[in-house]
């Protein structure tokens, strides 16, 4: 049995030492490769972590006809494409919300904006328990989807689904003039500390 086949077999059998060895051997190389694709160090690490997590989760069904190295590089590339597509979809949504937000802020003074934020955070309390937990970990505590998945022992897809569900519920429950504040408060560039400060204990 070749070294490549042996390592795959060990992974399929849940050998954590084999998995740790694989991560040690390829994590840095894959991050460099991902950085060249996306030109963003943090996003590159996120892509590589996702690839390794998915590899471990699907280890029992692992079928690799090429070398593990080739497999990992291809997996990183496909994950980059997947995240790029999601980002493009998100940008379309962002443009729409920026338009609404500009119109809302023009009509709101500081007191009204603060009141709108309070209404947003009050509405969050009515989300389904799991949905609320995931949403707060993501948007208030600033955890990444991977960190939330590991913390709650759920899949990354479940995390993404719960966050999407939370936004959908909040938009439905909030007044149309207030819902754009969801984007203001929970956009990637909005300071987490300010969200924590604004939200009720």
WOFEN-V130202 format. One record per run of one state. SS is the DSSP state (hx for helix, st for strand, lp for the rest). FROM is the first residue (numbers start at 0). LEN is the number of residues. Records with the same first field share a line. If there is no record, write none. Layout:
BEGIN
SS: FROM-LEN + FROM-LEN
END
This chain:
BEGIN
lp: 0-2 + 12-3 + 38-2 + 57-1 + 61-6 + 107-2 + 124-4 + 139-5 + 152-3 + 173-2 + 186-5 + 198-3
hx: 2-10 + 15-23 + 40-17 + 58-3 + 67-40 + 109-15 + 128-11 + 144-8 + 155-18 + 175-11 + 191-7
END
